[in-house]
Amino acid sequence: MAAVVLHAVDTGRFTFRAVPDDYLLFLGRFTPGKGPVEAIQVAKRAGMRLLLVAARIQDEDAYYREHVEPHVNGTQIVYAGEADFETKIRLYGGARALIYPVQQGEPFGLVLAEA
């Protein structure tokens, strides 16, 4: 018997933008396993602006303060806050690329499917 496994993304709610803005995007939890520091390193090496957007920050506040925040300068590396669904759609559409350097095994990444 064949089955269809849905990826939980309503693609009808996403709008394609043929001409993106000039930024890279990291969207996810600020934990070592999600790789926000590695995303910052990629952006710095590429000389591009990186928007860091939290799925939620409360649970990861200490990690953010110690490992991520020291790199945030408001120009090249920008913490853009937490994002609701509409904001995520706008940010995905405007990004040149999603930077998601996951550092540990993950059974399914919704951010990757959405992007």
HELIX and SHEET records of a PDB file:
HELIX    1   1 THR A   11  ARG A   13  5                                   3    
HELIX    2   2 PRO A   32  LYS A   34  5                                   3    
HELIX    3   3 PRO A   36  ALA A   46  1                                  11    
HELIX    4   4 GLN A   58  GLU A   60  5                                   3    
HELIX    5   5 ASP A   61  TYR A   63  1                                   3    
HELIX    6   6 TYR A   64  VAL A   68  3                                   5    
HELIX    7   7 GLU A   69  HIS A   71  5                                   3    
HELIX    8   8 PHE A   85  GLY A   94  1                                  10    
HELIX    9   9 LEU A  110  GLU A  114  1                                   5    
SHEET    1   A 4 ILE A  77  GLU A  82  0                                        
SHEET    2   A 4 LEU A  50  ALA A  54  1                                        
SHEET    3   A 4 LEU A  24  GLY A  28  1                                        
SHEET    4   A 4 ALA A  97  LEU A  98  1                                        
END                                                                             
